[in-house]
Amino acid sequence: MKRVLTALILAPLVLALVFLGPMWLITLVVAAVAMVAAWEFLALTEHRGAKPPRIAVLVAIAALFAGNYAIYVGSFQWPDGTLTLFGVLSIGLLVYCTFASPVDRALADATASIFALFYLGLTLIPLPMLREATNGPSLLAFLFLTVWAGDTVAMFAGRMFGKRKMAPNLSPNKTWAGAIGSVVGAVAVAGSLLGLSSYLAQWNSVKLSFADAPVWYWLVLAVGVNVAAQVGDLAESALKRSAGVKDSGTLLPGHGGMLDRIDALLLAAPVLWYAQIIRLRF
């Protein structure tokens, strides 16, 4: 019940931000979410002997989002600017850990810090960028709703039909029935969005539009996004099990920590972003 109530509160707020929020606000919110999740992730690494500089990593994540925003809105032009900035910040974290961490911990601290910048910074950068793409609100609605639907259907399908475990060493509760149900749920929601989009088009509404690509593309993309989301969930489970903890935190009732809530998006968002780039350029 806590899980359901938390979702019922957060989902409308997220969708309102998607359709009504300007890019700077979306960038700010996503950066804040990334920093909270990074704090939780860095706490996990301390269970394995590392003690990364949390404040330095959070500053690097904030700088990555701020720099990406400046690059994207055109106030600072640089070829491959975001990746260049990521490289510079990674080197900065390496240098910081070289001089700030004890020698016997330098490797663990630097590795955890740079990975946190990648895992919880670079992977979420596509969210504000998708928002500013053509039909940006529609793309983010597609992303969030397919991920959420897949997660919800997987939970119920796993409880009702789940017998064969999918990856018991990583996540004992996940089953193949849940995984298949997750894909079906994501495709069903994608189809519903396409139908709603067509209906709204009759009333000259462009708030939700997927007309720039054929139906089959969005259905196939829903499968790809869902599979990426499931792998992202399993990846975070592997990290938690390696650290010997069940949840990354207790921030969200019924969901655990922020990292537990966004783990699926960490892979799903880049998949959607690069799929759109490939479609538009090739």
Backbone hydrogen bonds, N-H to C=O, Kabsch-Sander energy under -0.5 kcal/mol:
donor,donor_aa,acceptor,acceptor_aa,energy
5,L,1,M,-2.8
6,T,2,K,-2.5
7,A,3,R,-1.9
8,L,4,V,-2.5
9,I,5,L,-1.5
10,L,6,T,-2.5
11,A,7,A,-2.7
13,L,9,I,-0.9
14,V,10,L,-2.5
15,L,11,A,-2.5
16,A,12,P,-2.4
17,L,13,L,-2.0
18,V,14,V,-2.3
19,F,15,L,-2.2
20,L,16,A,-2.3
21,G,17,L,-1.9
26,I,22,P,-2.2
27,T,23,M,-3.0
28,L,24,W,-2.1
29,V,25,L,-2.7
30,V,26,I,-2.7
31,A,27,T,-2.4
32,A,28,L,-2.2
33,V,29,V,-2.5
34,A,30,V,-2.7
35,M,31,A,-2.3
36,V,32,A,-2.3
37,A,33,V,-2.5
38,A,34,A,-2.4
39,W,35,M,-2.1
40,E,36,V,-1.8
41,F,37,A,-2.6
42,L,38,A,-2.9
43,A,39,W,-1.5
44,L,40,E,-1.6
45,T,41,F,-1.8
46,E,42,L,-1.0
47,H,43,A,-0.5
47,H,44,L,-1.5
48,R,45,T,-1.4
49,G,46,E,-1.2
50,A,45,T,-1.8
54,R,52,P,-1.2
57,V,53,P,-2.0
58,L,54,R,-2.6
59,V,55,I,-2.4
60,A,56,A,-2.1
61,I,57,V,-2.4
62,A,58,L,-2.5
63,A,59,V,-2.5
64,L,60,A,-2.1
65,F,61,I,-2.1
66,A,62,A,-2.6
67,G,63,A,-2.8
68,N,64,L,-2.2
69,Y,65,F,-2.3
70,A,66,A,-2.3
71,I,67,G,-2.5
72,Y,68,N,-2.8
73,V,69,Y,-2.4
74,G,70,A,-0.5
74,G,71,I,-0.5
75,S,70,A,-1.4
76,F,70,A,-1.3
81,G,78,W,-1.5
84,T,80,D,-2.4
85,L,81,G,-2.7
86,F,82,T,-2.5
87,G,83,L,-2.3
88,V,84,T,-2.3
89,L,85,L,-2.7
90,S,86,F,-2.3
91,I,87,G,-2.3
92,G,88,V,-2.2
93,L,89,L,-2.3
94,L,90,S,-2.2
95,V,91,I,-2.7
96,Y,92,G,-2.4
97,C,93,L,-2.6
98,T,94,L,-2.1
99,F,95,V,-1.6
100,A,96,Y,-2.5
101,S,97,C,-1.8
105,R,102,P,-1.9
106,A,102,P,-0.8
106,A,103,V,-0.8
109,D,105,R,-2.6
110,A,106,A,-2.6
111,T,107,L,-2.4
112,A,108,A,-2.3
113,S,109,D,-2.3
114,I,110,A,-2.5
115,F,111,T,-2.3
116,A,112,A,-2.1
117,L,113,S,-1.8
118,F,114,I,-1.8
119,Y,115,F,-3.9
120,L,116,A,-2.3
121,G,117,L,-0.5
122,L,117,L,-1.7
123,T,118,F,-1.5
124,L,121,G,-0.9
125,I,121,G,-0.9
127,L,124,L,-1.5
129,M,125,I,-1.2
130,L,126,P,-3.2
131,R,127,L,-1.7
132,E,128,P,-1.0
133,A,130,L,-1.2
136,G,133,A,-1.8
139,L,135,N,-2.0
140,L,136,G,-2.3
141,A,137,P,-2.4
142,F,138,S,-2.5
143,L,139,L,-2.3
144,F,140,L,-2.9
145,L,141,A,-2.5
146,T,142,F,-2.0
147,V,143,L,-2.0
148,W,144,F,-2.9
149,A,145,L,-2.6
150,G,146,T,-2.2
151,D,147,V,-2.2
152,T,148,W,-2.4
153,V,149,A,-2.9
154,A,150,G,-2.1
155,M,151,D,-1.6
156,F,152,T,-1.7
157,A,153,V,-3.1
158,G,154,A,-2.5
159,R,155,M,-1.6
160,M,156,F,-2.1
161,F,157,A,-2.9
162,G,157,A,-0.7
162,G,158,G,-1.2
165,K,163,K,-0.6
166,M,174,K,-2.5
167,A,171,S,-0.5
167,A,174,K,-0.6
170,L,167,A,-1.6
171,S,167,A,-3.1
174,K,171,S,-1.7
176,W,164,R,-2.1
179,A,175,T,-2.0
180,I,176,W,-2.6
181,G,177,A,-2.6
182,S,178,G,-2.1
183,V,179,A,-1.8
184,V,180,I,-2.3
185,G,181,G,-2.7
186,A,182,S,-2.3
187,V,183,V,-2.4
188,A,184,V,-2.5
189,V,185,G,-2.2
190,A,186,A,-2.3
191,G,187,V,-2.6
192,S,188,A,-2.1
193,L,189,V,-2.5
194,L,190,A,-2.2
195,G,191,G,-2.3
196,L,192,S,-2.7
197,S,193,L,-2.5
198,S,194,L,-2.2
199,Y,195,G,-2.1
200,L,196,L,-2.7
201,A,197,S,-1.8
202,Q,198,S,-0.8
202,Q,199,Y,-0.9
203,W,200,L,-1.2
204,N,201,A,-1.6
205,S,200,L,-2.1
213,A,210,F,-1.2
217,Y,214,P,-0.5
218,W,214,P,-1.2
219,L,215,V,-1.9
220,V,216,W,-2.6
221,L,217,Y,-2.6
222,A,218,W,-2.0
223,V,219,L,-1.5
224,G,220,V,-2.2
225,V,221,L,-3.0
226,N,222,A,-2.2
227,V,223,V,-2.7
228,A,224,G,-2.2
229,A,225,V,-2.3
230,Q,226,N,-2.4
231,V,227,V,-2.4
232,G,228,A,-2.5
233,D,229,A,-2.1
234,L,230,Q,-2.2
235,A,231,V,-2.7
236,E,232,G,-2.0
237,S,233,D,-1.9
238,A,234,L,-2.3
239,L,235,A,-1.9
240,K,236,E,-2.4
241,R,237,S,-2.6
242,S,238,A,-2.2
243,A,239,L,-1.5
244,G,240,K,-0.9
245,V,240,K,-2.3
252,L,256,G,-2.8
255,H,252,L,-2.1
256,G,252,L,-1.7
261,R,257,G,-1.2
262,I,258,M,-1.8
263,D,259,L,-1.1
265,L,262,I,-0.5
266,L,262,I,-1.2
267,L,264,A,-1.0
268,A,264,A,-2.1
269,A,265,L,-2.4
271,V,267,L,-1.7
272,L,268,A,-2.2
273,W,269,A,-2.4
274,Y,270,P,-2.9
275,A,271,V,-2.1
276,Q,272,L,-2.1
277,I,273,W,-1.9
278,I,274,Y,-2.6
279,R,275,A,-2.3
280,L,276,Q,-2.5
281,R,277,I,-1.9
282,F,278,I,-2.1
